[in-house]
Amino acid sequence: MKSIKRGMVIDIDLNPVKGSETRKIRPCVVVTNDIYNQIIPVIQVVPITSWNEKKSQIHTNVFLEPSKENGLTKKSIADCLQTRPIDYQHRLVKIRGKLSENKLTEIDRALKLIFDLI
């Protein structure tokens, strides 16, 4: 299996879920550091969802423009509030690409806000 790196955009099967958790197979951003990514199969991801005006107003959502580098095909939002651990050895569907450092920095800022690390 290909090694998973921080900032990669990967399709993950998020099912089964409960309540309002983000569901189905969808792209996610890997946010754990590469040391953990190499030695532990459980990683933290931020699910990516379709962009809309309402979602764009939430301060912890990060806008993502589709590109060849990230592998996204439409305007999207990284929903940092829905961050979750996954075992990629069981949930990985495919690797799409990688986010730019600038977008990863925006996600880092959102996660710091969510987890009160600022």
MDTraj code that builds the backbone (N, CA, C; nanometers):
import mdtraj as md
import numpy as np

residues = "MET LYS SER ILE LYS ARG GLY MET VAL ILE ASP ILE ASP LEU ASN PRO VAL LYS GLY SER GLU THR ARG LYS ILE ARG PRO CYS VAL VAL VAL THR ASN ASP ILE TYR ASN GLN ILE ILE PRO VAL ILE GLN VAL VAL PRO ILE THR SER TRP ASN GLU LYS LYS SER GLN ILE HIS THR ASN VAL PHE LEU GLU PRO SER LYS GLU ASN GLY LEU THR LYS LYS SER ILE ALA ASP CYS LEU GLN THR ARG PRO ILE ASP TYR GLN HIS ARG LEU VAL LYS ILE ARG GLY LYS LEU SER GLU ASN LYS LEU THR GLU ILE ASP ARG ALA LEU LYS LEU ILE PHE ASP LEU ILE".split()
xyz = np.array([
    [0.0846, -0.1186, 0.0000],
    [0.0000, 0.0000, 0.0000],
    [0.0885, 0.1242, 0.0000],
    [0.0493, 0.2241, -0.0758],
    [0.1242, 0.3491, -0.0841],
    [0.1244, 0.4196, 0.0509],
    [0.2359, 0.4859, 0.0818],
    [0.2420, 0.5564, 0.2105],
    [0.1544, 0.6813, 0.2059],
    [0.0926, 0.7079, 0.3178],
    [0.0023, 0.8213, 0.3322],
    [0.0808, 0.9380, 0.3901],
    [0.0649, 1.0569, 0.3316],
    [0.1382, 1.1764, 0.3742],
    [0.0410, 1.2875, 0.4125],
    [0.0846, 1.3689, 0.5056],
    [0.0078, 1.4867, 0.5469],
    [-0.0192, 1.5748, 0.4253],
    [-0.1425, 1.6213, 0.4141],
    [-0.1807, 1.7086, 0.3031],
    [-0.2362, 1.6350, 0.1828],
    [-0.2276, 1.5023, 0.1818],
    [-0.2831, 1.4263, 0.0701],
    [-0.4357, 1.4346, 0.0708],
    [-0.4929, 1.4334, -0.0475],
    [-0.6379, 1.4232, -0.0633],
    [-0.6658, 1.2796, -0.1036],
    [-0.7413, 1.2091, -0.0192],
    [-0.7689, 1.0671, -0.0411],
    [-0.9182, 1.0414, -0.0284],
    [-0.9692, 0.9501, -0.1084],
    [-1.1093, 0.9094, -0.0956],
    [-1.1189, 0.8046, 0.0143],
    [-1.2105, 0.8279, 0.1080],
    [-1.2289, 0.7414, 0.2242],
    [-1.3755, 0.7006, 0.2323],
    [-1.3991, 0.5746, 0.2645],
    [-1.5350, 0.5268, 0.2915],
    [-1.5653, 0.5563, 0.4387],
    [-1.6436, 0.6595, 0.4644],
    [-1.6736, 0.7029, 0.6008],
    [-1.7894, 0.6272, 0.6651],
    [-1.8515, 0.5368, 0.5922],
    [-1.9615, 0.4583, 0.6484],
    [-1.9055, 0.3417, 0.7291],
    [-1.9717, 0.2976, 0.8331],
    [-2.0985, 0.3476, 0.8874],
    [-2.0769, 0.4717, 0.9742],
    [-2.1821, 0.5483, 0.9881],
    [-2.1801, 0.6695, 1.0700],
    [-2.3007, 0.6691, 1.1624],
    [-2.3030, 0.7641, 1.2533],
    [-2.4181, 0.7841, 1.3417],
    [-2.4533, 0.9316, 1.3416],
    [-2.5822, 0.9595, 1.3543],
    [-2.6281, 1.0978, 1.3670],
    [-2.5867, 1.1865, 1.2520],
    [-2.5271, 1.3017, 1.2842],
    [-2.4924, 1.4039, 1.1850],
    [-2.3501, 1.3931, 1.1324],
    [-2.2813, 1.2800, 1.1573],
    [-2.1457, 1.2638, 1.1070],
    [-2.1465, 1.2622, 0.9537],
    [-2.0362, 1.3104, 0.8962],
    [-2.0212, 1.3083, 0.7515],
    [-2.0149, 1.1636, 0.7042],
    [-2.0901, 1.1344, 0.5991],
    [-2.1047, 0.9961, 0.5545],
    [-2.0605, 0.9761, 0.4108],
    [-2.0659, 0.8560, 0.3645],
    [-2.0400, 0.8019, 0.2307],
    [-1.8921, 0.8086, 0.1921],
    [-1.8622, 0.7630, 0.0719],
    [-1.7263, 0.7726, 0.0199],
    [-1.7060, 0.9158, -0.0267],
    [-1.6013, 0.9787, 0.0260],
    [-1.5756, 1.1173, -0.0121],
    [-1.4274, 1.1491, 0.0041],
    [-1.3832, 1.2557, -0.0627],
    [-1.2437, 1.2968, -0.0445],
    [-1.2230, 1.3531, 0.0962],
    [-1.1043, 1.3304, 0.1489],
    [-1.0647, 1.3803, 0.2806],
    [-0.9198, 1.4263, 0.2731],
    [-0.8831, 1.5185, 0.3622],
    [-0.7452, 1.5658, 0.3724],
    [-0.6794, 1.4997, 0.4930],
    [-0.5618, 1.4423, 0.4728],
    [-0.4851, 1.3839, 0.5833],
    [-0.4212, 1.4982, 0.6617],
    [-0.4455, 1.5031, 0.7943],
    [-0.3911, 1.6119, 0.8764],
    [-0.2933, 1.5650, 0.9842],
    [-0.2771, 1.4349, 1.0025],
    [-0.1777, 1.3869, 1.0986],
    [-0.0377, 1.4016, 1.0394],
    [0.0608, 1.4099, 1.1280],
    [0.1984, 1.4279, 1.0799],
    [0.2528, 1.2971, 1.0224],
    [0.3567, 1.3108, 0.9414],
    [0.4077, 1.1960, 0.8669],
    [0.4736, 1.0901, 0.9544],
    [0.5200, 1.1267, 1.0729],
    [0.5758, 1.0262, 1.1637],
    [0.4658, 0.9272, 1.2019],
    [0.3511, 0.9791, 1.2460],
    [0.2383, 0.8911, 1.2797],
    [0.1864, 0.8181, 1.1569],
    [0.1804, 0.8879, 1.0449],
    [0.1281, 0.8263, 0.9231],
    [0.2087, 0.7037, 0.8807],
    [0.3374, 0.7008, 0.9129],
    [0.4229, 0.5887, 0.8739],
    [0.4104, 0.4692, 0.9678],
    [0.3764, 0.4944, 1.0951],
    [0.3825, 0.3844, 1.1916],
    [0.2484, 0.3388, 1.2463],
    [0.1444, 0.4192, 1.2273],
    [0.0129, 0.3866, 1.2831],
    [-0.0913, 0.3891, 1.1715],
    [-0.1737, 0.2852, 1.1584],
    [-0.2724, 0.2836, 1.0499],
    [-0.3917, 0.3771, 1.0737],
    [-0.4069, 0.4269, 1.1954],
    [-0.5167, 0.5193, 1.2245],
    [-0.4654, 0.6616, 1.2085],
    [-0.5269, 0.7348, 1.1163],
    [-0.4869, 0.8730, 1.0873],
    [-0.6067, 0.9654, 1.1069],
    [-0.5798, 1.0949, 1.1213],
    [-0.6863, 1.1958, 1.1301],
    [-0.7086, 1.2543, 0.9914],
    [-0.8340, 1.2667, 0.9536],
    [-0.8681, 1.3282, 0.8258],
    [-0.9751, 1.4354, 0.8444],
    [-0.9754, 1.5296, 0.7517],
    [-1.0804, 1.6303, 0.7435],
    [-1.1627, 1.5983, 0.6191],
    [-1.2906, 1.5651, 0.6358],
    [-1.3746, 1.5368, 0.5191],
    [-1.3938, 1.6604, 0.4307],
    [-1.4071, 1.6360, 0.3020],
    [-1.4316, 1.7405, 0.2033],
    [-1.5731, 1.7229, 0.1517],
    [-1.6445, 1.8339, 0.1418],
    [-1.7825, 1.8310, 0.0951],
    [-1.8022, 1.9364, -0.0141],
    [-1.9135, 1.9300, -0.0834],
    [-1.9430, 2.0259, -0.1902],
    [-1.9568, 2.1672, -0.1340],
    [-1.9090, 2.2631, -0.2100],
    [-1.9187, 2.4036, -0.1723],
    [-2.0620, 2.4520, -0.1883],
    [-2.1072, 2.5344, -0.0959],
    [-2.2277, 2.6155, -0.1156],
    [-2.2124, 2.7420, -0.0329],
    [-2.2955, 2.8390, -0.0598],
    [-2.2839, 2.9705, 0.0053],
    [-2.2937, 2.9598, 0.1574],
    [-2.3864, 2.8806, 0.2065],
    [-2.4043, 2.8664, 0.3520],
    [-2.2797, 2.8091, 0.4173],
    [-2.2237, 2.7018, 0.3590],
    [-2.1036, 2.6400, 0.4151],
    [-1.9835, 2.7338, 0.4090],
    [-1.9807, 2.8200, 0.3076],
    [-1.8661, 2.9104, 0.2917],
    [-1.8617, 3.0175, 0.4007],
    [-1.9719, 3.0375, 0.4721],
    [-1.9774, 3.1384, 0.5779],
    [-1.9250, 3.0871, 0.7123],
    [-1.9024, 2.9585, 0.7244],
    [-1.8543, 2.9002, 0.8493],
    [-1.7025, 2.9186, 0.8553],
    [-1.6528, 2.9839, 0.9599],
    [-1.5111, 3.0231, 0.9692],
    [-1.4145, 2.9055, 0.9722],
    [-1.4599, 2.7905, 1.0150],
    [-1.3702, 2.6748, 1.0228],
    [-1.3778, 2.5862, 0.8984],
    [-1.4533, 2.6272, 0.7990],
    [-1.4542, 2.5587, 0.6699],
    [-1.3516, 2.6254, 0.5788],
    [-1.2775, 2.5466, 0.5043],
    [-1.1733, 2.5985, 0.4160],
    [-1.2118, 2.5701, 0.2714],
    [-1.2192, 2.6771, 0.1918],
    [-1.2548, 2.6652, 0.0502],
    [-1.1420, 2.5973, -0.0272],
    [-1.1785, 2.5028, -0.1146],
    [-1.0822, 2.4325, -0.1989],
    [-1.1254, 2.4410, -0.3449],
    [-1.0406, 2.4960, -0.4270],
    [-1.0635, 2.5049, -0.5711],
    [-1.0123, 2.3758, -0.6358],
    [-1.0860, 2.3179, -0.7304],
    [-1.0370, 2.1963, -0.7952],
    [-0.9109, 2.2237, -0.8776],
    [-0.8188, 2.1262, -0.8779],
    [-0.6964, 2.1390, -0.9570],
    [-0.6419, 1.9998, -0.9882],
    [-0.5486, 1.9945, -1.0815],
    [-0.4834, 1.8668, -1.1123],
    [-0.4028, 1.8181, -0.9927],
    [-0.3467, 1.9109, -0.9172],
    [-0.2630, 1.8739, -0.8032],
    [-0.3428, 1.8076, -0.6909],
    [-0.4624, 1.8621, -0.6611],
    [-0.5397, 1.8056, -0.5488],
    [-0.6379, 1.6973, -0.5926],
    [-0.6646, 1.6864, -0.7211],
    [-0.7516, 1.5812, -0.7723],
    [-0.9000, 1.6056, -0.7531],
    [-0.9369, 1.7219, -0.7007],
    [-1.0793, 1.7539, -0.6840],
    [-1.1374, 1.7965, -0.8182],
    [-1.2674, 1.7709, -0.8377],
    [-1.3309, 1.8007, -0.9662],
    [-1.4330, 1.9135, -0.9586],
    [-1.4578, 1.9637, -0.8363],
    [-1.5534, 2.0745, -0.8207],
    [-1.5152, 2.1579, -0.6996],
    [-1.5714, 2.2796, -0.6926],
    [-1.5467, 2.3650, -0.5766],
    [-1.5920, 2.2910, -0.4516],
    [-1.5094, 2.2941, -0.3488],
    [-1.5353, 2.2137, -0.2299],
    [-1.5008, 2.2901, -0.1030],
    [-1.5365, 2.2290, 0.0083],
    [-1.5090, 2.2820, 0.1419],
    [-1.4438, 2.1709, 0.2237],
    [-1.3320, 2.2024, 0.2906],
    [-1.2766, 2.1115, 0.3907],
    [-1.3502, 2.1432, 0.5209],
    [-1.4307, 2.0500, 0.5683],
    [-1.5163, 2.0694, 0.6858],
    [-1.4388, 2.0299, 0.8117],
    [-1.3604, 2.1233, 0.8631],
    [-1.2683, 2.0940, 0.9733],
    [-1.3394, 2.0554, 1.1027],
    [-1.4644, 2.0928, 1.1186],
    [-1.5394, 2.0540, 1.2381],
    [-1.5666, 1.9033, 1.2404],
    [-1.5650, 1.8388, 1.1236],
    [-1.5948, 1.6958, 1.1137],
    [-1.4690, 1.6085, 1.1157],
    [-1.3562, 1.6628, 1.1599],
    [-1.2319, 1.5868, 1.1681],
    [-1.2550, 1.4554, 1.2413],
    [-1.1960, 1.3478, 1.1878],
    [-1.2162, 1.2182, 1.2531],
    [-1.1017, 1.1213, 1.2252],
    [-1.0822, 1.0272, 1.3174],
    [-0.9809, 0.9245, 1.2945],
    [-1.0367, 0.8142, 1.2051],
    [-0.9520, 0.7613, 1.1192],
    [-0.9918, 0.6481, 1.0348],
    [-0.8741, 0.5522, 1.0224],
    [-0.9034, 0.4256, 1.0038],
    [-0.8015, 0.3260, 0.9742],
    [-0.7936, 0.3174, 0.8215],
    [-0.6936, 0.3816, 0.7658],
    [-0.6881, 0.3910, 0.6194],
    [-0.6664, 0.2553, 0.5528],
    [-0.6118, 0.1584, 0.6245],
    [-0.5933, 0.0266, 0.5648],
    [-0.7275, -0.0407, 0.5338],
    [-0.8337, 0.0018, 0.6018],
    [-0.9663, -0.0548, 0.5797],
    [-1.0605, 0.0409, 0.5072],
    [-1.0326, 0.1714, 0.5110],
    [-1.1267, 0.2688, 0.4558],
    [-1.0791, 0.3406, 0.3301],
    [-0.9507, 0.3301, 0.2958],
    [-0.8975, 0.3995, 0.1785],
    [-0.9572, 0.3428, 0.0507],
    [-1.0099, 0.4315, -0.0338],
    [-1.0641, 0.3923, -0.1637],
    [-0.9645, 0.4279, -0.2740],
    [-0.9143, 0.5521, -0.2725],
    [-0.8131, 0.5920, -0.3715],
    [-0.7432, 0.7195, -0.3259],
    [-0.6290, 0.7446, -0.3871],
    [-0.5530, 0.8668, -0.3628],
    [-0.5790, 0.9613, -0.4785],
    [-0.6174, 1.0864, -0.4469],
    [-0.6472, 1.1859, -0.5509],
    [-0.5287, 1.2763, -0.5817],
    [-0.4656, 1.3288, -0.4759],
    [-0.3581, 1.4256, -0.4970],
    [-0.3135, 1.4855, -0.3653],
    [-0.2711, 1.6123, -0.3708],
    [-0.2166, 1.6786, -0.2526],
    [-0.2569, 1.8256, -0.2536],
    [-0.2850, 1.8786, -0.1339],
    [-0.3163, 2.0209, -0.1210],
    [-0.1885, 2.1041, -0.1226],
    [-0.2040, 2.2306, -0.1576],
    [-0.0918, 2.3244, -0.1501],
    [-0.0603, 2.3524, -0.0028],
    [0.0597, 2.3984, 0.0226],
    [0.0991, 2.4345, 0.1596],
    [0.0101, 2.5457, 0.2139],
    [-0.0299, 2.6400, 0.1287],
    [-0.1172, 2.7497, 0.1733],
    [-0.2515, 2.6966, 0.2228],
    [-0.3103, 2.6021, 0.1517],
    [-0.4393, 2.5456, 0.1937],
    [-0.4233, 2.4628, 0.3210],
    [-0.3117, 2.3923, 0.3315],
    [-0.2870, 2.3142, 0.4524],
    [-0.2708, 2.4070, 0.5736],
    [-0.2090, 2.5213, 0.5535],
    [-0.1953, 2.6204, 0.6609],
    [-0.3322, 2.6735, 0.7022],
    [-0.4208, 2.6962, 0.6059],
    [-0.5577, 2.7410, 0.6387],
    [-0.6310, 2.6347, 0.7210],
    [-0.6138, 2.5091, 0.6845],
    [-0.6763, 2.4001, 0.7599],
    [-0.6172, 2.3935, 0.9003],
    [-0.4865, 2.4089, 0.9127],
    [-0.4223, 2.4109, 1.0446],
    [-0.4828, 2.5202, 1.1332],
    [-0.5021, 2.6390, 1.0758],
    [-0.5617, 2.7501, 1.1528],
    [-0.7019, 2.7155, 1.1992],
    [-0.7804, 2.6555, 1.1106],
    [-0.9178, 2.6181, 1.1461],
    [-0.9182, 2.5133, 1.2576],
    [-0.8290, 2.4158, 1.2481],
    [-0.8220, 2.3111, 1.3513],
    [-0.7788, 2.3694, 1.4854],
    [-0.6871, 2.4639, 1.4835],
    [-0.6449, 2.5298, 1.6079],
    [-0.7628, 2.6022, 1.6720],
    [-0.8446, 2.6646, 1.5907],
    [-0.9636, 2.7339, 1.6420],
    [-1.0630, 2.6341, 1.7010],
    [-1.0886, 2.5271, 1.6302],
    [-1.1841, 2.4254, 1.6759],
    [-1.1404, 2.3621, 1.8074],
    [-1.0114, 2.3300, 1.8169],
    [-0.9616, 2.2609, 1.9357],
    [-0.9069, 2.3574, 2.0412],
    [-0.9331, 2.4873, 2.0220],
    [-0.8946, 2.5901, 2.1201],
    [-0.7447, 2.5873, 2.1487],
    [-0.6664, 2.5795, 2.0419],
    [-0.5202, 2.5746, 2.0539],
    [-0.4547, 2.7088, 2.0190],
    [-0.5366, 2.8117, 2.0041],
    [-0.4844, 2.9446, 1.9703],
    [-0.4714, 3.0261, 2.0967],
])
top = md.Topology()
chain = top.add_chain()
for i, resn in enumerate(residues, 1):
    res = top.add_residue(resn, chain, resSeq=i)
    for name in ("N", "CA", "C"):
        top.add_atom(name, md.element.get_by_symbol(name[0]), res)
traj = md.Trajectory(xyz[None], top)
